[in-house]
Every structure is written in C-alpha cells, then in structure tokens.
C-alpha cells in the first residue's frame, strides 16, 4: 500500500511539474532576486535548462521505468553504487571541464558538467553509505527517495517555507536590537541593523533547516512500514536528501553564473549535508512507524540534530557571502579580523571543519547500523598503491587533472589573493 502511495505521489509531482518549475525558478524569492540583479539575470539562463534536462531526461524516464516495472510485478534489483572515490573524482573533473566549457562558451556540453557538479557530491555520500551498509535496499526504493526528494520535497518546502518565513521573521527581528546592544560593537550593530542581512539570515539559517529537514525524507516516511530495518530506512532517507540537494545545488550554482565553479566547489564540500540529515530524520520516522518505545523522543532528537547542523552550515554561508561582498562590492557590513586573517578566511576554515565532522558522523552512523553478520569492510579507497604500475597510473591521472586545474584557477586565485587581507 505504501509503495502504491509513493508511486501515486511521484506521479502527482510529475503532473504538477509546470507549477513546480515556476516556483523553483524563484526559490527562495528574495535571495534569487538579489542574485539575479547582481549577476544580470545569468542565473535564469543556467537554471532553467539545467532543471529541464534533469527533470525531463532523468527524473521522468526513471520514474516511468520503475512505475511500469512495479505494475508488471517485476522485482527490483539490489541497490549498489560504484565506490565513493569515483564520484569524488567525477566532481573534480566536472568542475574543471565545466569551468573550461563556460569560459570558452562551448554551448550544450556545459550542461552535462553543470548537472554532474550538482549531482555527484551528494551521490558521493550515498555511495559511501551504501558501501558501508551493504545490500540492504533496492533500486526502486532508492529511486522513490530521489524522485520524491527532487519533485515533492522541493515543492512542499516552498509551500511551508512561506508561512514559516513570516513567523520566524516576526519572532527573530525584534531580537536584533537586544543582541546588538548587549555586544556593544559598532561593527556588529551594523550587521544586526541591516534589514536585508537579517532577513537573509532568518530565511537561510532558521526557516530553511526547519522546513527542509521535515520534507526531505518523505519517501522513507511513506515506505517506513515496508522497510526491512533501520539501515534501509537510513539509505532511503539519504536518497531523498540526494534528490533535494541536486535541485538546490543547481539553483545556487546558476545564481552565481560568473563564479559558477567556485559556488559549485563550495556546495560540493557540503555535499554530505542534505543526505546525512535526511537519513538521520528517516531513522527517527522508522522508529515511530514501527512503534519502537521512546521513538518520538528519538525522532525529535534526530530532527533537532539535523536542524542544528543545517543552521550552522547555512549561517556560515550567509556570513561568508557577506564578507566576500565587502571585498568586491565595498558595501558596509560587519567586519572581523582574527590573528590577521580576514573574516571570509575564518569562516572557510570553520566550514571545512564542519564538513569533515559531517563525514565523520556519516562513518559513525553507518558503523552503528551495520549488522553483525556483515563481512568486514574493505579499505575505503583500496587503490593498492604499493604496486608500481598502479602508483604510476594514479600519479599520471593526478598530474593530468592538476595541470589544467592550475591553469584555470591560478590567475583567479592570484587575483582573489590580492583581496585576502585583514579588515581595517
């Protein structure tokens, strides 16, 4: 019954695609409008073709394929993915070649790398979890998660986000005066008395985590009664996070067309965020749907953890973009220098550390979910670099990647390095 409900909901989402496309083009409305002005509307030229390719040539065929097989009574295959290292390497290749295609105006081939850069980072996290948990679920259930995350969760997030945004802004806005006076710092007062930045922080660091962590693991909630254990629930929940992340990555990468590769790299660094959080909340829903004692408390705890992780990450992004705006646009905003390092550098270090912590958390969760009967895990990379031939092949491959990467980004980094000085 749950599988039929999921198939029906995915079909409903496909039928509502025209509405969803119109809504996604403006999500979030105020942030996208700001980026549209800053980047002269280039975001629309990147976003709409990217979403059309993903929805029409990937989501629709995959959804129809699994729906027809379900109706025909055909069993679904065991879910397996290549090693996570290949998805990581693919991300680097997509960023490098995509930036080259964008600079040389190579046309349609850029869209392939645009989609790869959006999809491969979250798929890296899913591949790692699938490798560590073993064959615990099927392709049909994973694809139900991906499709619901892309086509249903995004639309539910839009609908719920409007109401929650209004409530959150009304609650948080009065606190800016209290906090600013308590800290008694001119620079921080500028931050809290900037209505645009307050609105952005409320939307991105408060509203988005609260709403998104509810909607992403939709398939895991609907299929919870049919799932065969917490490990499968975690993977199906992660799949929902992957689908959500793909569309969100395309949105933000398209909004900054001039610095596409930089935004894509930053989004890729946090590629584990959406899948991991959706998997954690799916674990909570699994316990509730199966009547596990104390399941509601566990669900609230896991949901709170996911919201907190998400809020830290999004808040860091807002502060980072605000600081970079000081360098390049010269607008008045808050300033900070720690041991001579400018605020963007400090925030970048924080975000790298948080990303490493999230990957570590994924390792810990999957280790807890692995069944005792499963075989020992092989080394994550298993490159066997002690063999001279393998070492030579990998060294050549790294060289082939690094040389064009340096040629592309060297001048850009040198130019940006001139701005990396402490605030005064």
N, C-alpha and C positions, 0 to 999 in steps of 0.2 A: 504493500500500500504506500509506504513512504517513497519507494522508488518511483511509483506512478506519479505521486505528488511532485517529486523533484522534476521528472520529465515534463509534467504539465507546466510547472513554474518556469522552466527553461524555455519551453515553447511560448509561454506568455511573454517572456522577456524578449524573445526574437520578434514576436508580433509588435511589441512596443518599441522597437529599435528607432523608428523616426523620432519619437518623443525623447527617448534616451539620448540619441545623438545630439539633439538640440540642447538638452540640458547639460550634457558632458562638455559641450563646447564652451559653456560659461561657468565651469566649476573650478574653484569657488569664484563666484561672480566678481567680487570686489578685487581679489588678488589677480585674477586673469585679466580684468580690465586694466589694472595698473600695469601689468607686464605688457599688455597689448600696446599701451601708449608708449612705454619705454622702448619697446623693440619694433615700433612702427608696424604692428599688425602681422609680423612674420610668423607669430605663433599659429595663426589660423592656417597659413599655407603649409605648415608642418603637421599640425594636429589632425585636421580633417582627413587628409589622405592616409595618415598612419592608422587612424581608428577604422576607416573604411576597409583597409587591407586586412587588419586584424579581425574585424567582425565578419566581413563578408567572405573572406578566403580562408579563415581558420575556424572561427567560432561556429559559424553556420554549418559548414561541411562536417566538422567533428560532431556537433550536436545531432545533426540529422543521421549521421552514420551510427552513432551509439543508440539513438532512438529506434531506428529501424531494426537493429540487431536485437534490441530488447523486445520489441514487438514480435519478432520472429522466433524468440525463445533461444537465441544463440548465447552461449556462455561468454563471459568476458575474460580476457587473458589476465594473467598475473601482472601487476604493475611493477615495472623495472625501468630504471633510467641508467644512462652511462655514468661514469664516475664524475663527481663534482668538479674535479680538476679540469675536465674538458669544457664544462660550462664556464668556468672562470677564464680559461684561455680564450674561449669564444668571445667573452665580454671584452677582453683586451683587443682582440682582432677587430671586433665590431666598432669599438671606439676609434681605433687607429684608422681603419679604412673608411669609416663613416665620416670622420673629420676630413680626410683627404677628398672624399666624394663631394662633401659640402663646399670645400674651398675651391675645387675645380669645376663645380656646378655640373656634376656628372649625371644629373637627372634621376631617372627612376631607380637606379641602383642604390641611391642613398636610402630609399625607404626600407630596403632589406636590412641595412645596418641600423637604421633607426628603430625598427621593430626588434632586432636582435639585442640592441643595447637596453631596451626596456624590459625584455622578457628573460634574458639569460641570468641576470643577478638573482632574482627570486627563485628561478629554477635551480640555481646552484644550491641554495639552501634546501630545496625539496629533494634534490638528488642526494645530498649528504644524508638527510634524514632517512630516505628510502634505503640507502646503502647500509645504514646502521641498524635499521629496524627489520630488514629482510622482507620477504614476500608476504606482507600482511593484508594487502588490499588488491583491488582490481583496477584496470584502466577505466572501466565505466564509472566507478565511484569517484576516482580521482578527477576525471573529466567533468563529472557533475559538479565537483567542487570548483574547478577552474572556471567553468561556464557560469555558475551561479555567482562566483566572486566578481567576474567581469561584467555580467549583464544584469544581475539582480542587485547585488550588494551596492554597486555604484549608484543605482537609481534610488534605492532605499536610503542611502547616505545623503543624497541630495534632498530628498523629501523631509527626512528627520532633521537634517542639518539646519534648515531654515528656522524651525521653531527653537531648537536648542541654541542656535546662534543668538537669537533675540534675547532669550532668557539669560544666557551666560553673559552677554554684554551688559545687560541691565544690572546683573549681580556684581560683576568684576569692575566695571568702570568707576563706581564711587570709591573703590579701594585705592585708586591711583594717588589720590591726594594724601591719604593716610601714610602709604608707603613712602612717598616722595618726601614728606616732612620728617618722617622718622629717620630716614637715611641722611637727610640734610645735605645732599650733594647736588651742586648745580647741574652737573652732567646727567645724574640720574633723574633729576627733576625734568630735564629736557626730554628724557626718554618717556617718563610717565605722563608728561603733558603733551605728547604728540598723539593726537587722536587717531591718526592713520596707523601708527605703530601699535597702539593699544588695541585697536580693532583687529589688526592682523594677528597679534599675539593671542587674543581671545579666540579667534576663529581657528587658528592653526594649532595652538598648543593646548587648547581647552576643549573646544567643540569637536574638532576632528577626531581626537583619540576616543572621546566618549561615544560618539556615534559609530565610527568605523569599526571599533572592536566589538560592537553589538552585531553588525551586519555581515562582516566578512565570513564567519564560519557558518553561513546559512545552510549549506548542504549537509554539514556534519550534524546540525540540529535536526534536519528533516530525516536524515538516514540513521539517526542515533540508535533506534531500536533494532536495526538490521546489521549494525556494525559489530564485528566479532571480538572487539576488545579495545582497550584504551589506545594501543599503538595504532590501530587502524583509524580510530577517531582523530588522533593527532595528525596523521598523514592527510586525511580528507580535509580536516580543518586547514592545514597548511596549504593544500591545493586551492582553497577559497582565497587565502591570502595572496597566493601567486597570481590568480586571476585579477584580483583587485589591484595588486601592485603594477601589473602590466599596463593597465589603462591609466593609472595615476602617474606612472613614470612617463608615459607618452605625453600626458598633459603638461607636466612641468618641464620636460625636455623641449617640447615645442614652444613653450612660452619664452624661453631664452634662446632663440634661434642663433644669435650671433656667438653665443658661448655654449653651443649645444653639447660638445664633448665634455666640457667642464661640469655642467649640470648632470650629464649622464654618469660621469665618473663619481660624483658625489652621491647620486641616487644609487649607483651600483654598490658603493661602500656600505650603504644601509640596506642592501637587498634582502638581508635576513629578517628585517624588522617585521614586515607585514606577514610573511608566512609563519614565523615563530609565534607572534602574538595570536594569530588566528588559531594555530594549533593548540595553544595553551587554553584559550577560551573553549575550544571544541572539547578538550578533556573535561572541563567543568560541565558542559552540557551533556556529555556522555554519562557522567555520574548521575546527574539529575534525572535523565530519561530512563535510567536503569534502576532508580530507587536506591542508590547507594547511601548508607547512613552518613549524615553530615555533608551531603552533596551540595546543598545550596550554599553553605558556608564556603566550601571549597571553590564553587563557581564564582562567588563574589571575590574571593581572594585572588583567583587567577585573572579574573576580569580587571580587578584593581591593579594587579601587577602589569598587565598588558597596557592599560591606560597610562600608568605611570611611566613605563618605558617609552611609550609613544609620545607622551607630552614632553619628556626630556629631549628626545630627538628633534621633534618639531620646533620646540622652543630654541634649541641650538641653531637650527636652520634660520629662524627669523633673526636672531641676533647676528649670525654670520652675514646674512644678506644685508642687514642694516649697516654693519661695519664696512663691508665692501662698498656700499653706496657712498660712504663718506669719502673713500679714496677716489672713486671715479666720478662722482656727481657733485661732491663738495657740499652736500646738504647738511644742515645742522642736525645732529643726533647725538647720542651718548658716546662718550669716549672712555677708553680704558687702556692702560699700559701696565704689564706685569713683567718686571725684570727686563724692561726694554723691548718686550715683544708686543706688537700691536694686537688689538682685540681679535681680529679675524684669525690670527695665528693661534691664539689661546683657545678659541672656540673649536678650531680644526683639530687641535690636539685632544680636546675633550670628546669630540665626535668620533675620532679614531679609537679612543679608549672605550667608548660606549659600544662601538661596532664590534670590537674584539670581545667585550663582555657578552654581547648577544650571541656571538658564535660559540663562546664557551658555554653559555646557558643551553644552547641547542645540543651540544655534546652531552651535557649533564642530563637533560630531559630524555634524550634518546637512550642513554645508558640505563636510566631507570625503567624505561618502557620495554627494553629488550627482554624477551623471555629466556628463562634459564636453559631451555632446550636448544637455543640457537647456537650455531658454531661461533668460535672466536672470530672477531673482526680482523680482516687483513689490514695492513697499514694503509692509511688514507690515500697516499699518493702511489705507493707501490711502483715507483719508477725504476727500481733496480739500477741505480746509477753506479753501482760498483762494477758493472760490466762496461768495458771501454767503448764498445760500439754504441750502447745506449747513451752513455755520457756524451759522446761526440755528437749524436743526433740531437739531443736536447740542448747542448751548447750552441749548435748551429741554429736551431729554432729560436732560442732566446735572442741570439745576435740578429737574426732576420727581423724579429719584432722590435728590438730596442733601437736599431739604427733609424728606421723610418719614424718611430715614435719620437726620438730625439730631434730629428729634422723638423717634424711638425710642431712640437711643443716647446722646443728650445727657445726660439725667438719670443714666443708668447710668455714663457716663464721669465725670461730676461726682462721683458717689458713690465710684467707684473711685479718683478722683484724690486724695481725702482720705487714702487709704492709701498713696499713692505717695510715701513719704518714706524717707530712708536708714534702714537698720537701726541700732539702737543696742544 
